[in-house]
Amino acid sequence: MSYEDLDSFEIDRPSDGVLRIQLIGPNLHAVGPRGHSQLPKLFARIAEDESVRSVLIRGEGERAFSAGGSFDLVDDMVDDYASRTRVLREARELVRNLIELPQPFVAAINGPAAGAGLVTAMLADISVAGRRAKIVDGHVRLGVAAGDNAALTWPLFAGMPKAKYHLLLNEVLTGEEAERMGMVSLAVDDEQVQEKALEIAVRLAAGSAPAIQMTKHSLNNWYRQNWSIFDASLGYEFYGFGGTDVQEGVGSHREKRDPEFRSRAY
């Protein structure tokens, strides 16, 4: 199966049965409009590729996993209802396609991971983070509700008190802290992330595909039964992209200052 048209990523096969996805792009591999539209298509295509027995995703190089949605993507959503609606649909499809992906999926979190780029890491079946990697949801700092996957995954992984602490205050987690809280599967020294993640992907590819895939499918019923929670959070997030707080959030990011939010409570 060909992936050549999905040019927002670099895709290779480092070992028999292993498909590796590299997130590429400027500003710590931020996800732009084209990349965001291609992500759900990529995982839908992998699901139909019988030559793939495990999947590995990483950020290109050693500096970052993904800084989240690019300013271009956010500007499109803020300025245009049609763009906002399209990106909402893509975000929903991405989460659904990750949950329904039959093959086991490994994330190598080799640096900062935030926002839209964090979705793939949090919904990976096994996540390997560098001890000094920085993990943050980032939505409330931008002036919108924590959507994407946060309401679905964070309480399940870390418990409600920790989820609220980190999501409401936009607190950053290191990879080491994330492992201790249950947010990632494993934390290793930063220089070992890629090697360890690939080792795990190779082991998964060598295992019994039916046994692994049926176990994964069963465990992912925890996500399926809570789909309405995710859907509501996504709706609140994209409602926020039509408000005034997101304009202040984006402006403060660009100007490297603290935001001054003034909107009344809903």
N, C-alpha and C positions, 0 to 999 in steps of 0.2 A: 504493500500500500504506500502511496506517495503522500508526502507532507510538504512538497516544494512550494505550494501556493500559500502556505501559512508562514509567511516570511518575517513575522515579528519575533520568531524564535530561531535558535540554532538547534537542530535535532540530529542526533547521531545514535549509533548502536555500539556502545563500548564493550558489550559482552553478549553472548548468545542469549536471545530472548529479552534483553534489557533495552528499552527505549529511553534515551536521555534527552530532556528538554532543558535548554539554557535560555533564561530570560535575558534579553539584550536590550540596550537602549541607554539614552543619556540620563544624567542625574540619578545615579544608583539604580538603573534599570526601571525607571518609572514606567507605568503602563499607560500608553497613549490611546487615543480613540481606535486606531487600527488594531493594536494589540488586544485591547479589551474586547473587540468584536470577534477576534480570532480565538481567544482562549476557550470559550465554550465549544466552538467547532472542533478545536484540537482534541479535546477529551472525548467528544462524541465519536470522532474518527478512530481514536485509539481503541475505544471499546469494541470496534468492529474488526480490528487488526489481529488476526489469529496468530501472527508471528510474534506478538508482544506478550510476554509472560510477567513482566514487571515494568514499572515506570519510575524514573528518577527525575526530579526537577531541581534545578539549582540556578543561582545567578551566575552569569558569565564572570570569569576571573575570581578574585579572592576578596573583593571589597564589599560586596553587598548581595543580598537576595533580591529585594525589590522595595523601592521607596513608596510604592502605592500608585494611585492614580496621578497622572501628570497634570500640570496646570492647564494644558490644552483640553484634556478630557473634562476637567472640572468647569472650565470656562464654557465649554459647549453645553454642559448641563444647566449651568446658571442662566445662560442667555437664551436658551431655546427649549421650548416644551417638547418638541418632537425628539430632540437629542436626548433629553432627560428620560423620556419614555423608552427610547431605544436602549439606552444604557441600563435602565432598570430591568428590561427584559433580558439583556445579556447577563446581568449579574445573577438573576434568578436561574437562568439556564446553566451558568457556570457551576453554581452550587449543586443543582440537580444532577448535572453530568458528572461531577466529582463523586457524589454519593452513589450514583449508579454505575460508575466505572468498575467493570468486573475485575480487572487486573489489580494486584496490590501496588500501592503508590507510595514512594518514598520522597521526602523533601530534605534537601541539604540546605540548612539555613546558615549561610556563610557570610553573615553580616546583617545590616539593618533590614527589617521586614516590617512593613506597615500597610494599612489600608487594603486596597484592592489586591496588591501583591501578596498580602498575608493570607488571603483566602485559601490559596492552594497549599500553603504550609500548614494551616490549622486543620484542613480537611484531608491531609495526607494520612495514610494508614500508619506509617512510621515516620517520625520527624527527628532529624539529627541536627542539633544546633551547636554552633560554636559557643564556648563558655562566655565570651564577650559580645556575642551577637546582641543586637538591640531589637526588641519586639514591642510594638505599640500599635494599638488599633487606630488611633488618630482621628476618629470621626468627630468627637465632641470638640476637639481643638479647632477643627475646621468649621464648626457651627452647625453640624447636622447630627442626627441620631446615629448611634452605632448600629449600622445595618450589616450588609455583606454576610458575615457568618457569626458575628459576635454573640448575639442573643442565643444562637443555637449551640455554639461550642464552648464558650468561656464558662458558663455555669456548670456544664457537664464535666469539664476538665478540672476546674479549680474550685468549684463550689460558688454559691451565690455571693457570699461576703467578699471574697477576693475578686470575683468578676466585677461587682459593682465598684469596688475600690479602684481597680485599674481602668475600667471603661469610663466611669464618671469623672475621674481626675486625670485621665490621659497619662497615667503613670507608665513609664517604660520598664520593661523586664529585660534583664540580661538572659542569655541562654541558660546560665547556671541557675538563676532564679526560676526560670520557666520550667526546668526539669524538676526542681524541688516542689513546685506547685502542681505539677502534673499537666502542664501546658504543652510540653514536648516529650517525646519518647526517651530521648537520650541527649546529654550534653557532653561534648568532648572538647579537647583543646582545639583552638580555631584552625590550626594547620592540619588537623586530622579529619575535618568535617567531610570533605569530598571523598577521601579514601574510605571512611567508615560507611557513608551513605551508599557508595557503590558496592561495597562488600555486602551490605544488607540486601540491596536490589539483586545482586547476583545469587545470593542464597534463596531469595524468594522465587527467582526465575527457575531455580533448580528443584523447587519443591513441587508437591502435588497440586497442579493447577485447580482441579475440582475442589479439593479439600480446602485450599486457601481461599478460593473465590467464594465458596459457600459459607465459610466462616465469616469472611468480610461482609457478605450480603446480610447475614444474620445480625451481626453487630451494628451495621448501619441502619437497622430498624429503629435504633434509638434516635437517629436523625429524622427518619421518615415520620415517626409518630409525633414529633414536635415541629413538623413543617409549618404549621400555622403560626407558631411563634416567630420563625424566621420570616415568613411572608409579611407579617405585621411590621417587624422591625425594618424590613427593606422598604415598605411603603412609607414609614415615618422618615427614613433617611432621605428618600427622594422627594418627599414633601418639603423637607428642609432645604433642598437645593433650589427651591423657588422663593426662599425667604431672604431676609436682609442679613442675618447672622453669618451666612456662608460668605457673603461679600466681604465682611469684616475679617472672617477667618482666613480667607485667601489673601486679602490685602496684607494682613499682619504676617503671614508666612513669607510673602514676597519681600516685605520690608524688614523681616527679621526682628519683630517686636512682639510683645504680648498683645493679644486681642483685647478689645474693649467692647464686649457684647452689651447691647441695650434693649434687645427685644423683650417684650412681656411674655410671661408664661402662657402656654397654650391652654 
